[in-house]
Amino acid sequence: MQIQNGSDDIDRAAELLSGKLISVLTGAGISTDSGIPDYRGEGAAVRNPMTFQQFQSAPEYRQRYWAGSHLGWKRFAASAPNDGHAALAELERRGLSNGIITQNVDGLHLRAGSTRVVDVHGSVDRARCLRCGQYFARQPLAQRISELNPWIEASDSHALNPDGDADVHEVDRFVVPECTVCGGMLKPDVVFFGEFVPTRKFHLGASLVDQSGALIVAGSSLVVNSGIRLVERALRKQIPLVIINRGITKADRRADVKIDGGASAALCELLERLTTS
Ligand SMILES: [Zn+2]
């Protein structure tokens, strides 16, 4: 059911969510207020995502990917969590939420103070060796990339995508970092286009939904398969479903309340109603 008036929507959502343990599914829309563009939203750049097969197949692909990923990460690192991230962290602190499943790779939920975050698409905050499995923190890795490629710091021929893969030209001189343990191939720990969400991650997300009494979807149009599967799980359990998104989503007609608007503002208003009633 969809109510037209925005304030009524919030009231009705708060009523439905009140007294229930809430699980939250977030997408790119919650990070737009932090300056990270929503690539599926209005004015989004046309993307040419690299597949994992391409990444593995030739050094040229890895040069392009890592150069773009490096610039994208710097932009992520310079951004800050917004009021929407903070509102969700507060819901968890107050025991009203059992956790967040996020499709974002920007790490902003953790930086906002949320502790139970299932990042189903991974995170740009870490990289992994494809040969020995060693994980690397991104900050020192970025430092190493900067030292290997001092020229790229001055480069401005790039545009950022929210998955951290910026488009960079003239990357043929980019030096790709190797695993310092075994010399193997490093990959940012994110799910590539066309790759499946790791089963373990999906089950962690699903168990959050299973153990909750309500689901909020914030800032996702639910075009990603893992997202809609989690929503269907909530619907099968017949728990209330509240969707906050600017524009249509794949589950609007099945939501108990659809709030058509920005995620940050709506989450702040919801937090206020849920904590003062
Ligand atoms: Zn290694």
Boltz pocket constraint, residues with backbone or C-beta under 6 A from the ligand:
constraints:
  - pocket:
      binder: B
      contacts: [[A, 129], [A, 130], [A, 131], [A, 132], [A, 133], [A, 134], [A, 179], [A, 180], [A, 181], [A, 182], [A, 183], [A, 184], [A, 185]]
      max_distance: 6.0
